[in-house]
């Protein structure tokens, strides 16, 4: 486990140095006529219900877990697929598939690698913002017990509502994503959890985005908050004809259960496929 984590950390450090150079090279070759298109794409990436097919690959490292101060690596594969229902409404499918590598958090507890539990959300969203410029979506969210090891997730099915509201103006995006999940097949792993993700970001004319969010969860069963704050910077470039966004950031846990992580790192690559 430690060897895998060390290799992953080295790769992250290398990419954090190499990618800005690569991004600058690619961006310099983009024709001026495509700049408006890139600016639109960069803003759409801040909107979770944009009519934009995207495949984010988000790597997360969390440190200081349990008595052993273990490290957890999680790769979130997060395809987003918009479906046009009619002239007024879209259905946005958002899937989070976690692939995890967890070191032993305490003596006597073995580490684990494999698949975590999948989260599937569906947002019904108007194709146009409201008269006040608000963009919103709402629908159901499901938790699928796909974890291949108890250390990576429980065995409960879950479902509940999810909703999103945001506003974009002059490069700024401000909004909130939330959901509520209840387990419904009983057992010792039953849960009742609320997820809140307030976010704010600013996108420059050079398609660089600076973002701050909190991906907070409240466990009603244990009456426990987990509150990480993420500070990130992203750059949108074109590699050939494919728009790609690179993201790098850090995470600090303001609140969490005993034995939870203290801080973390994030590196992401998002491939974009604008709809015609």
N, C-alpha and C positions, 0 to 999 in steps of 0.2 A: 504493500500500500504506500509506504513512504517513498519508495522509488518512483512510483507513478506520479505522486504529488510533486516530488522534486522536479521531475522532467516537465510536468505541466507548468510549474512556476518558471522554469528556465525559458520555456517556449513563450510564455506571456511576456517576460522581460525582453526577449528578442523582438517579438512583434511590436511591443510598445515603442521600440527604437526604430525598427525598420519601416513600419506602416506609414508614419508621417512622411517619410521620404518617398515611398511608393505613391502615396496619395497625391503629393505635390507633383510628381512626374506625370501621373495619369491626368490630373485635373488640368495641367498646363496644355494638354493636347486636345481638350474638349473645345470644339468650335464655339465662337461667341453666340451663334444663333441658338444654341441649346441651353444657354444659361437660364432663361426663363423657365424652361421645362424642368431643369434641375432644382431651381428654387421652389417650384410647385411640389416636386417630389419630396424635398427636404421637409416642407411644412406638412405634407400628408403623412409622413412617418411619425409625426407627433400626435396624430389622430388615430386612435385604435380602431375606429369604425370607418376609415377612409375606404373608398371604392378602389382599392389597390391590392393586388395579389403580392404578398411578401412572404419570405421564408427566413425569419431571424434564427441564427444559431448563437445562443447566449451562454458563454462560459462563466461560471461563478465559483470562486474559491472562498470558503469560510474557515476562519482560524480560531483556535482556542476552545474547542468543544470538549466538555467533560473533564474529568481528573487528569486524563492523558494529554490535554490540550491538543486534541486531534484536529486534522484538517479534512474538510469535506469538499469534493469537487462535484459540481453539477452542471451538465450540459443540457440546457433547455432548447429543444427543437420546437419552434412555435409558428407553424404555418397559419397564415391568415388568408381566408378565401371569401371574397364578396360575391353574393348571388343576387342578381336583379330580379325582384319579384314582380314589379310593375313600374309605371312611370313615377311613382311616388315613394316606393319603399325598396330598401335593400335588406338582405339577410347576410350578416357577417359571421362566418365561422372562425373561431379562434381556439386553437388547440395548443396545449402545453404538454410536451412529452419529455420528462426528465430522465436523463441517463446519468447515473451517480457512481461515485467512488468514495467510500467512507472509511477512514482509518478507525482503528479500535478506539472508542471514546473512553474506555476504562479497563483496567486489568480484568481479565476473565471474560471480556466481551469481544468477540471476533469482529474484525472489519468486514465490509461487504462491498461488492460492486454489482451493478445491474440496473434494471429499470425501476423507476419510482412510479407513483400513482399519476395517472393522466388526468388533466383537467380539460373539459370541453365546454366552451361557452358559445351561445348563439345570441346575437344582438339583432333585433329588428330596429332599423334605423331609417329615418326619412332621407331621401336623396338630397334634399336641400336644407340648409340651416333655417332656423326660425327667423321671424322678422327682426329679432334682437341679435341675430348672429350666433345663436346657440346651436351646437351640434350635440345630438343625444342618441342613445340607443338603449334598449332593454330587452331582456329575454331570460331563458333558463341557463343554468350552469350545472354540470354534472361532474362528479368525481368517480373515476373508474379505478378499482383496486387492482392495478396492474403490477404492483411492486413485486420484485422477484426475491426479496428478503425482508424480514420483519424490521430490520434496522433502517430500511429505505422507505417504509410506508406501511400503514395498516391494511386490514383486509375488508374495510367497510366501503359499501357503495354510498354515495352522497348526491344530493341534489338541492337546488334552491334557486332564488332569483339573482340576477346580476343586472347592473345598470351603469351607464356612463353619461357624463355631461361635460362639455368643454367649450371654450371659445378661443378663436384665433384672430389676432389683429396685429398688424405692423411687426410681424416676426415673432410675436409672443403667443404662447399656447398655455392656457391655464385650465385645469379641470380636475375631475375626480372619477375614479373607477372603483366600484364596490360590488361585493357579492356576499351572500349568506349561504352556507352549506350545512345541511343536517344529514347525518347518517340515517338509514332507514331499514337496515337488516339486523339490528340488535347486536349483542355480543359485547365483549370487554373493550373493543376498539371504538365504541360509539363516540360520536363527536358532534359538536355544535360550535361552528366557527364563523366569525365575521372577518372579511378581508376589506381593507380600505387602502386605496392608493391615490392620494392627492399628488398632483404633479404640476410643475411649472417649467417652461423651457423658453429659450430665445434662439432663433435661427438667424444667422448673419447673411449678408448678401453673397458671401463666399461659400454658403451651404454648410457652415459649421454650426452645430447645435450644442448649447450648454443647457444641461437639465438637472433638476433636483426633484426627487420624489421620495416618498416613504411607502414601502410595501408592508403595511402593518396588519397583523392578525390578532384577533381577540378570541381566546379559547374560553367559551362560556362554562364548560365543564370544570376546568381548573381555575377559572377566573384569572387568567394570565394573558398579559399583552406581550407580543413580540414586535418591536418597533425598530426596524433598520432604516437609516437614511442613506440614499444613494446620490452621489454627485458624479455626473458623467459628462464627457465631451464626445461628440460624434462628428464624422466628416463624410459627406456624400461625394462619391467620385463615379466615373464611368470606366469600366474595364471592357474594352471593345464597345459593344452596344448594350452591355448590361449595367444598369445602375446598381451600385453597391455602397452600403453605408458601413463604416467601421466605427466602433464605439469602445471607449476605455473609461473606467471609473473606479471609485472606491466606495466602500460601505462601512458605516459605523452603527453599532447596535446601541440605541439609547435605552432600551428595555428588553428583557427577555427572561426566560426561565433559568433556574440554576443549571449550570452545565451547558448553557447555550453558547453560541459563538460570540466573540467580542468585536471582530471586524472582518472585512472581506474585500475581495477584488472582483471586478467584472470586465470581461472582454467580449465584444459581440461583433458578428458580421451578419448583415441583412441583405439578402438578394431580392431585388424588386422586379416585378413584372406588371407594368401599367396595362390596364385594360384599354382596348380600343374604343 
